[in-house]
Amino acid sequence: MSQVSRPHVEAFLDSDSETYSYVVCDPASNKAVIIDPVLDFDYKSGRTHTKGAQRLVDFVRAKQLQLEWILETHAHADHLSAAPFIRDTLGGKIAIGEHIRDVQKIFKEVFDLEKEFLPNGTQFDKLFSDGDTFTVGTMSFRVLHTPGHTPADVAYIINESMAFVGDTLFMPDVGTARCDFPGGSARTLYRSIRKLLALPEATEIYICHDYPPQGRSHECRTTVAEERKHSKHVHDGVSEEEFVTMREERDATLDMPRLILPSIQVNIRAGEMPPADEQGKVYLKLPINQL
């Protein structure tokens, strides 16, 4: 029987959106995945660039890794995905949970997207269902559907010892993700989090965002045990009703993310821009009084 190596996790922080992207590689085979890559976007000018994503590319090339997948945990509302740039540069397939189709249906109406945009998920190379498994080298992946923040969130469980949870859980002193976007549900999020916290206590949890309180630097890793003991929102003993009340009251006070309008339009297309017009120009829409 071949020995399973511990995966190597390299975290990259996008300071603008406070997003963590990850390169996870198998030392035994040099095969790798990238999780939640970020495309730089200057809102004031409408210009994109790939300086941040290039850091991931440079790491993969320096380590001579073979990229197999670009994995999205959900259609992010706070940054644009760099998945197409990564795929075009390094290869690999772009994947997300199958319930992205529900998110596409919601936002096709919100943004009045072109009739050619079909909310069927075919913009992605692969749609995962809850419970799907796949391997990358000696790494074993299991997909866990974790809706609540959006209908389409998934976590990627590697070797049953690491969980990349996207926007469900944050560091214990920050709490949990908001649930007030279209299709979100605090009750559903609580139940998804309980599934994550039922994993073995030693399971490492890698978060997608960190918003550290004063006096702490950014961190990206915690454990099931730490969350169960210390999460300010969902530590052991917090009931579903208590969580729903807290989460809904808190969400009512939050502003919309700064980049939600450009991000969602791009991310439901697997990171691609909308079709160009006859002059080759690309435009994003700004819906008024809809969110």
N, C-alpha and C positions, 0 to 999 in steps of 0.2 A: 504494500500500500504506500502511495506517495505521501510524503510528509507535507502538511499544510503549513505554509509560512504565514506569519502575522502580516497582514497588509500594512503597507506604509501609507500614512495619510499626510499630505502636504496641504496646509490651509493658506488661502490667499484672501486678505481683507480688502474690499473696495471701500475706502474711507468715505466716499461721497454718500453712498447708500447704506453704509455699515452692513454690507453683505459679505458673507463668507462663501467663497467657491473652494472646491476641493479637487485635488488630483489624488486618486486612490489607486495604488499599484500593488501588484503581486510580485514580490522579489524573486519568486521561483521561476516565473515565466517572463517578467518584464512587461506583462500586459496591464492595461490601466483603463480607468474610467475618469471622466471629469463630471462633477456635479455642480449645477447651477452657475455657469459662467456668466460674467457681467460684461455688457457692452457699454462703454463710456458714452454719455449723452449730455450735451450742454443745452439745458432747456432754453436759455436766453437766446442762443443763436440757432437752435435746431440742428446742430452739427453732432455727428457721431465720430468716435474714433476707437481704436482697439488697443490703446496702450496698456490697459489693465489686463485684458485677455491675452495679450502677448506674453505677459509674465508666465501664464500657464503653459503656453506654447513653448516658451524657452525652457521651462523646467522639463517638460516631456521630452524635448529634443536632447537636452543636456544629459538626461538619464537614459536616453536611447529606449524609451518606452514605446510600446505599440498600443495606440488608443483604440479601444473597441466600442465604447459608448460615450455619448454625452447625455447625462441623465438630468432631467428637470423634475424637481419635486412638485411643482405646480406652475400655473401661469402667474408670474410675479407681478405685483402692482407697484413696486418701488424701484425697479430697474429694468432695462431692456436686456434681453438674453443675447449673449454672444455665440449661441450654439452654431449658427450657420458659418460664422468665421472660423470657429474651431474645426468644424467638419471639413470645410474647404481647405484648411491648412494642414490638418493632421489625419483626416479620415475619421472613421467611426460613424455610428448611427445615433440619431437624436430620438430620445424616448421620453414618454410622460405617461401618466395614468389615463386609462380609457375614459374617465369621466370629464376629461378636457372637452368632450363633445357637449356636455351640459353647459360649461362655461362659454364655449363658442356660441351656442344658441342664445344665451343671455346677452352677450356683448355684440353679437351681430345686430341685434335689435337696438341696443343702446347707441351704437355708432352708425347705424344705418349703412352697414357695409355693402359693397357691391354684390350683385346677385350671384356672381361667379364664386364668391367665397362660400364654400359649403362647410357647415358645422359637423363634419363627419370624422375629424381627426386625421385625415389623410395628409395633412401638412407635415406630420411627424413620420419618422421612419418606423416607429413601433409604439403601440399603445399597450400598456401593461394592465392586466386585471389583478384584483386583490388575490394574493396567494401565488402569483406567478413566481417561478424560480428560473435562474439562469446562472451560468458560471463564466468567470473571466480568469483564465489561468487556473490556479487552485482556489480562487475566491468563489464562494457560493453566495448568491444574492437571493433574497426573498423580498417581494413587494408587498407592502402593507398599506391598504387604502385608509387614509386618515382625514376624512372630510371634516368640515366645520369652519375653518378659515376660508376655504373655497370648497366647492363640491369635488374638486379634482385632486386634492392634495394626496400625495403618497409619501411613505418613508421607505428607504432602502436599507434592509437589514443584511449585513455582511457577516458571514461565518457565525451567525447567531451571537455575535459579540460586539458589534458596532451598529448603531442606528443613525442614519442621516435623515433628520426629521423635518427639514424644511421649516415652514412657518407654523408649527404646532406649538412646540415648547421653546422657551428661551432659557437663558441661564436662571438658576433658582431665584436670584435677587431681582430679576426682571419680570418673570412670570410666563404669560402665554400670549398667543396671537389674537388679534382682533377678529371679530366675526360679523362685522356690519357691512361687508361688501355684498353685492347681489349674489344670492345663493348661499351665503354664509349662515351659520347657526351655532350659537354658544352651546346649546344642548348637545348637538352633534359633535362639537369639538371636545367637550368633556368626555364623551364616550370614546372618542378616538384616542385621547390622551390616556385614558385608563387602559386601553389596549397596549399602548407603548410602555406604561408603567407596570404592566404585568410581565414584561420581559425580565430575565434574570437581573438581580440588583447590580451585578458587576458590569452589565452592558454599558458601553460608552455611548453617549449621545452627542452627536455633532449637530450644532444648530446652524441655521442659515443667516441669522441676524443677531447682533448683540448691541444693546443700547445701555452701556454700563453706567451705573450711578456714579456720582462724583467720588473720586478717590480710588476707582478701580479702572484698570486698562481693559481693552477688549479681550474677550476670551471666546473660545469656540467649542470647548469640550466640557461635558459634565457626565454624570452617570445616572442610571435609574435610581440607585440608592439615594444620591444627593437630591434628586428631584422629589422623591417620595418624602424625604425628611424635611427639605428646606424650601421647596417652591412656594413663593409667596401667594400663588393662586391655586395650586392643586396638590399641596402636600397631603399625605395620608390624613383622613379625617374630614376633608372638605367634601361636602355632599354635592350632588348634581345641582340641587336647587340653589344652594349657596353660590356655587360657581356661576350659574346662569344669571343670577341677580347681579353679582359683582361685575361679570363680563359685559352685560348689556348696559349697566349704568356707566361703566368706564368707557365703553365704545361710543356712547352718546356724547362724550366730551371731546373726542378725538377729531382732529382735522383729517381730511383726505390726504393720502401720501402725495408728496410733491410731484412725482412722476407717474401717477396712476393713469392719466389719460394717454400719454404716448406709450407707456409700457404695455398696457393690456392689448392695445391694437396690434402691437408687434408680437407679443408673446403668444397670443392665441394662433399666430401663424408660424409657430416654431422658430420665432426670432427673425423671420423675413419681414421686409417692409411691404406696405401695400403696393399694388401695381402702379407703375409709372403712367403718367398721362401721355398724350400724343407727342408732347415736347420732351419727354424723358424725365419730367419732374415728378418727385414723390411727395405726397402730402399726407399728414395725419389730421384727423378731425378733432374738433373741440366741441363736444355736446354741451349745450347750455341747460342748466337747471335739471339735470338728470341723475346726478349722483349726490 
